[in-house]
Amino acid sequence: MPSPRNKSARFVAITTLCELQKSRTPVNTIFTSVLTEHPLENNDRQLAANLIFGLLRNRESLDIMLQYLCRQPLKKFHPFVLQALRVGLFQIMYLDRIPESAAVNESVKALQAMHLPKRLHGFVNGVLRNAIRKREELLSLTENPASPILNHPEWLTKSWEKRYGRLETLRICRQNNDQAALSLQINSCVTDRDTFGKILSQNGINSHSGKYCYNTLILEDFNGTVHEIPGFTEGHFQIQDQGAQLLAHLVGPMTDKGEYLDACAGVGGKTSVLIQMAKTPMASVAAAEPDKGRRTRFTENMKRLHPDLDIPLFSGTLQELATITSKRFHGILLDAPCSGTGVIRRHPDIRWNRRPEDLNRYQEIQLELLQAGTTLLLPGGTLVYATCSLQEEENEQVIERFLAANTDFILEECSASLPSKAHSLCNKNFFAPLPGNEIDGFFGARLKRLAEASLKTLKR
Ligand SMILES: C[S@@+](CC[C@H](N)C(=O)[O-])C[C@H]1O[C@@H](n2cnc3c(N)ncnc32)[C@H](O)[C@@H]1O
């Protein structure tokens, strides 16, 4: 029996998935805490991550197959047994490089390590061996084009069907079930895309330029960790989707000597893009973030990407900042907390973690943040509202309610702030890319506060 200190990749994957089933904590947070208790070597950690993420992308298909193999409803299974079956079946059905016998044996061993009764070991062994025998039959269950298995909850696909139509919804789901390529945002304060592309190529890493942003290189077939990419420690790049970069672009063009705020800065991904944009007109950038863990990562990232700058970071909420300072900004990026339904491809747990009732709760928070943003904005300034959600409740409805309550603001079109390659991602006045091959799903709106003079004319 494995010692308590020496658990397998499968055990860690099953334990992580069991914890995820109990709470709505992001899977990465749970995985990190399980790894603290049961550390794994690099290869095993990578395998555990592949099992967890791959399984979350295919959960509905796996459950249909499991239900075909077992008479008892899956809901009645012991949680560890259900996850051990899913992990075993995922390897049998979708991972070519793992021998089928290893997939079965490792699930059974995980049950042993958990000290579950022997009859359950026999049950899992039997179901998975049956799956090997019936592999083709099982595949046909989910490959029937008449009833596509989307591997997303119904409330979400229904909301997308209403908004984008059936075909587009199928495309988004297929996109979300594929693994995304790594997208590097090249730090223009340190290097440029072509020079950095050559360095990658000299190190045997293939890359191609991003379709929508100039400063992007896409690594389609890179399987290592980010630390293995040359130039990481020296701040030559950060990992960032092109849509996320373009949201920061919406704040521009920047005013000469203007002052800008990244109001929900997180770990500083968009703060760095704002700093890169601010280089030429010598504008300045500040940030606010209430979460301590994120602030620590913000500071690490800024040290790596902009070691010569001291970026002011407010440790608190935007509402708190709005009450304690008299400072006013030319532009504010408000990348609001949201459901994240546009970035499911990179965070496959989101689809199972969210509930329809979350959307209205987020809407209230988003409006409250926008209102705090107005306090901090100069007349004539621009407040950029951004989410990584595809839901109307968090996007158009928020803007509609905001404009109704704030008559000194108008909606400006987004395309003028974006590179021409990205104009096709705008819909009416909004920046609204749907998840695609090279981009995640986002929403952005430019809210301009009228200057005092324009306000007076309006009132007359
Ligand atoms: C979508 S994330 C931002 C990601 C970030 N802009 C980036 O590019 O890495 C939203 C962030 O808003 C922060 N947040 C939540 N409530 C807030 C509040 N009341 N004021 C300011 N930030 C808040 C969260 O901690 C989180 O980091």
The ligand as an ORCA input file, in Angstrom:
! r2SCAN-3c Opt
* xyz 0 1
  C     -11.437     39.709    -13.746
  S     -10.361     39.869    -12.423
  C      -9.185     41.015    -13.025
  C      -8.032     40.417    -13.773
  C      -6.925     41.393    -14.051
  N      -7.390     42.632    -14.628
  C      -5.843     40.791    -14.933
  O      -5.766     41.130    -16.125
  O      -5.068     39.972    -14.421
  C     -11.274     40.847    -11.298
  C     -10.471     41.341    -10.139
  O     -11.280     42.271     -9.403
  C     -10.912     42.160     -8.057
  N     -12.005     42.756     -7.243
  C     -13.074     42.157     -6.685
  N     -13.827     43.057     -6.029
  C     -13.228     44.262     -6.184
  C     -13.507     45.578     -5.735
  N     -14.581     45.828     -4.990
  N     -12.649     46.566     -6.071
  C     -11.568     46.322     -6.840
  N     -11.250     45.084     -7.306
  C     -12.080     44.076     -6.972
  C     -10.722     40.669     -7.855
  O      -9.946     40.407     -6.693
  C     -10.029     40.287     -9.148
  O      -8.655     40.310     -9.027
*
